[in-house]
Amino acid sequence: MTTINKIKAILLGAAIIASVPAAAPATVIAGASTKGTASVEATMPEFLILHYYSALSLNFATPSSESVDEKSNSMTVSWKGEATGNELATTNLTDAVLELDGNTTTVHIPNAWAVRGVTSNGKAGISVEIPDKGDKMVLDSSVITLSNAQITSEFGKGSSVKVDLKGIAKSNATVGGIDIDLDFTNAKLSGTHQGGQYTITASTI
């Protein structure tokens, strides 16, 4: 091929290339997305958790023994040695340091129970009773009698009390105590008297 023909071929090729349209830029398609909202509900069953002592020992403080001076007395003595006059009687004995109101004392047991849980109204009933054959603590012939057990709490006092619940967490438990009357009329022996009972019940209301 002559030089002129080569030049013509080069010019023709350049003209062909120039006549081809430029390629369009690549199109980037974004990722697809969608969303939805779900409603959530939780149904809690009614339930209660009761904390209590299954065994309780009441250890009374040891009083000091004492002598009580009944002051002076004047008695008439016969020559046979018989003395008469004002004698000591239970109705006029002077009080000692340790005295009961009659023969009964009320024992206040603080923080003897706790309750937590959930109910339909956010409340629970707490009651206490002394069961059959649980009203006596006995040591041989010595007997201490239990009676008048009552619930004590910030919500009131009685054999049955309605209390507010504060949820299921231990830190939010509702706490209360118990009062019990103890009769020492027939308590004659020192030592441990056994057999007394009380029953605590927690219930929905």
DRENPAGU-224094 format. One record per residue (C-alpha): residue number from 1; x, y, z; residue in three letters. Coordinates in pm, whole numbers, always signed. Layout:
N
   num        X        Y        Z   residuo
   NUM        X        Y        Z       ALA
...
This chain:
205
   num        X        Y        Z   residuo
     1       +0       +0       +0       MET
     2     +131     +340      -92       THR
     3     +186     +608     +165       THR
     4     -113     +804      +39       ILE
     5     -336     +499      +72       ASN
     6     -210     +439     +433       LYS
     7     -294     +796     +525       ILE
     8     -643     +758     +377       LYS
     9     -700     +438     +576       ALA
    10     -592     +606     +905       ILE
    11     -818     +904     +840       LEU
    12    -1112     +677     +759       LEU
    13    -1064     +477    +1081       GLY
    14    -1050     +795    +1289       ALA
    15    -1370     +918    +1125       ALA
    16    -1548     +592    +1210       ILE
    17    -1435     +604    +1575       ILE
    18    -1545     +966    +1605       ALA
    19    -1891     +884    +1472       SER
    20    -1961     +621    +1750       VAL
    21    -2156     +781    +2042       PRO
    22    -1986     +784    +2384       ALA
    23    -2101     +513    +2633       ALA
    24    -2354     +630    +2891       ALA
    25    -2231     +639    +3261       PRO
    26    -2321     +330    +3476       ALA
    27    -2639     +367    +3685       THR
    28    -2610     +263    +4063       VAL
    29    -2934     +116    +4204       ILE
    30    -2984     +182    +4584       ALA
    31    -3074     -116    +4819       GLY
    32    -3447     -169    +4880       ALA
    33    -3593     -129    +5236       SER
    34    -3924     -141    +5420       THR
    35    -4037     -138    +5784       LYS
    36    -4324     -241    +6010       GLY
    37    -4425     -174    +6372       THR
    38    -4529     -454    +6609       ALA
    39    -4743     -397    +6921       SER
    40    -4633     -585    +7236       VAL
    41    -4838     -685    +7541       GLU
    42    -4765     -899    +7846       ALA
    43    -5020    -1079    +8061       THR
    44    -4914    -1131    +8423       MET
    45    -5081    -1405    +8629       PRO
    46    -5186    -1337    +8987       GLU
    47    -4930    -1471    +9230       PHE
    48    -4801    -1402    +9580       LEU
    49    -4473    -1478    +9753       ILE
    50    -4494    -1499   +10134       LEU
    51    -4183    -1485   +10351       HIS
    52    -4217    -1609   +10711       TYR
    53    -4033    -1786   +10994       TYR
    54    -4108    -2157   +11018       SER
    55    -3951    -2163   +11364       ALA
    56    -3927    -1878   +11611       LEU
    57    -3756    -1881   +11950       SER
    58    -3857    -1617   +12203       LEU
    59    -3578    -1572   +12456       ASN
    60    -3694    -1354   +12742       PHE
    61    -3444    -1116   +12893       ALA
    62    -3319    -1240   +13227       THR
    63    -3452    -1024   +13510       PRO
    64    -3248     -958   +13820       SER
    65    -3354    -1142   +14133       SER
    66    -3448     -896   +14403       GLU
    67    -3572     -861   +14757       SER
    68    -3876     -641   +14815       VAL
    69    -3895     -463   +15150       ASP
    70    -4254     -467   +15277       GLU
    71    -4163     -209   +15544       LYS
    72    -4253     -259   +15910       SER
    73    -4520     -475   +16070       ASN
    74    -4656     -507   +16424       SER
    75    -4782     -846   +16544       MET
    76    -4919     -968   +16874       THR
    77    -4746    -1274   +17013       VAL
    78    -4900    -1498   +17276       SER
    79    -4690    -1660   +17547       TRP
    80    -4743    -1986   +17357       LYS
    81    -4556    -1837   +17063       GLY
    82    -4853    -1770   +16832       GLU
    83    -4831    -1442   +16634       ALA
    84    -5131    -1259   +16490       THR
    85    -5173     -933   +16301       GLY
    86    -5134     -799   +15947       ASN
    87    -4971    -1069   +15736       GLU
    88    -4848    -1066   +15379       LEU
    89    -5125    -1131   +15126       ALA
    90    -5113    -1147   +14746       THR
    91    -5353     -854   +14721       THR
    92    -5120     -609   +14893       ASN
    93    -4770     -716   +14794       LEU
    94    -4544     -432   +14683       THR
    95    -4451     -431   +14314       ASP
    96    -4112     -566   +14214       ALA
    97    -3910     -451   +13912       VAL
    98    -4062     -730   +13701       LEU
    99    -4440     -707   +13703       GLU
   100    -4701     -803   +13444       LEU
   101    -5041     -651   +13383       ASP
   102    -5218     -942   +13543       GLY
   103    -5051    -1259   +13418       ASN
   104    -5044    -1165   +13050       THR
   105    -4798     -975   +12835       THR
   106    -4822     -888   +12465       THR
   107    -4515     -988   +12267       VAL
   108    -4448     -758   +11972       HIS
   109    -4257     -946   +11700       ILE
   110    -4138     -695   +11438       PRO
   111    -4079     -784   +11072       ASN
   112    -4207    -1138   +11112       ALA
   113    -4342    -1165   +10755       TRP
   114    -4306    -1012   +10410       ALA
   115    -4517    -1041   +10096       VAL
   116    -4464     -950    +9731       ARG
   117    -4630    -1029    +9400       GLY
   118    -4899     -900    +9163       VAL
   119    -5279     -916    +9184       THR
   120    -5568     -771    +8989       SER
   121    -5604     -480    +9232       ASN
   122    -5248     -451    +9362       GLY
   123    -5348     -562    +9711       LYS
   124    -5326     -873    +9928       ALA
   125    -5488     -991   +10249       GLY
   126    -5256    -1097   +10533       ILE
   127    -5409    -1289   +10822       SER
   128    -5282    -1477   +11127       VAL
   129    -5443    -1738   +11349       GLU
   130    -5344    -1979   +11621       ILE
   131    -5432    -2330   +11498       PRO
   132    -5588    -2607   +11704       ASP
   133    -5348    -2737   +11970       LYS
   134    -5109    -2452   +11889       GLY
   135    -5223    -2232   +12176       ASP
   136    -4991    -2374   +12442       LYS
   137    -4618    -2389   +12502       MET
   138    -4545    -2663   +12753       VAL
   139    -4257    -2777   +12971       LEU
   140    -4371    -3069   +13186       ASP
   141    -4647    -2922   +13406       SER
   142    -4554    -2561   +13321       SER
   143    -4772    -2396   +13054       VAL
   144    -4760    -2063   +12867       ILE
   145    -5081    -1993   +12676       THR
   146    -5095    -1806   +12343       LEU
   147    -5392    -1597   +12234       SER
   148    -5505    -1291   +12038       ASN
   149    -5257    -1313   +11749       ALA
   150    -5271    -1004   +11527       GLN
   151    -5100     -872   +11216       ILE
   152    -4923     -538   +11253       THR
   153    -4832     -326   +10952       SER
   154    -4822      +27   +10817       GLU
   155    -5170      -48   +10676       PHE
   156    -5329     -131   +11010       GLY
   157    -5354     -395   +11279       LYS
   158    -5588     -690   +11326       GLY
   159    -5633    -1061   +11275       SER
   160    -5661     -979   +10902       SER
   161    -5520     -673   +10726       VAL
   162    -5540     -553   +10364       LYS
   163    -5196     -438   +10243       VAL
   164    -5062     -279    +9926       ASP
   165    -4830     -479    +9703       LEU
   166    -4530     -307    +9548       LYS
   167    -4432     -559    +9282       GLY
   168    -4225     -874    +9268       ILE
   169    -3881     -737    +9356       ALA
   170    -3746     -828    +9698       LYS
   171    -3645     -469    +9756       SER
   172    -4012     -367    +9725       ASN
   173    -4162     -632    +9953       ALA
   174    -4429     -524   +10202       THR
   175    -4308     -613   +10553       VAL
   176    -4499     -639   +10882       GLY
   177    -4502     -791   +11229       GLY
   178    -4714     -997   +11467       ILE
   179    -4849     -940   +11818       ASP
   180    -4932    -1236   +12045       ILE
   181    -5060    -1237   +12403       ASP
   182    -4877    -1478   +12632       LEU
   183    -5040    -1584   +12960       ASP
   184    -4796    -1693   +13232       PHE
   185    -5057    -1792   +13492       THR
   186    -4946    -2156   +13484       ASN
   187    -4580    -2101   +13398       ALA
   188    -4389    -2250   +13690       LYS
   189    -4066    -2386   +13545       LEU
   190    -3765    -2218   +13388       SER
   191    -3649    -2362   +13058       GLY
   192    -3779    -2399   +12704       THR
   193    -4156    -2432   +12663       HIS
   194    -4258    -2581   +12326       GLN
   195    -4566    -2644   +12112       GLY
   196    -4697    -2296   +12033       GLY
   197    -4791    -2214   +11674       GLN
   198    -4936    -1942   +11457       TYR
   199    -5030    -1957   +11090       THR
   200    -4988    -1666   +10848       ILE
   201    -5194    -1659   +10527       THR
   202    -5144    -1432   +10225       ALA
   203    -5429    -1422    +9976       SER
   204    -5564    -1220    +9685       THR
   205    -5870    -1010    +9762       ILE
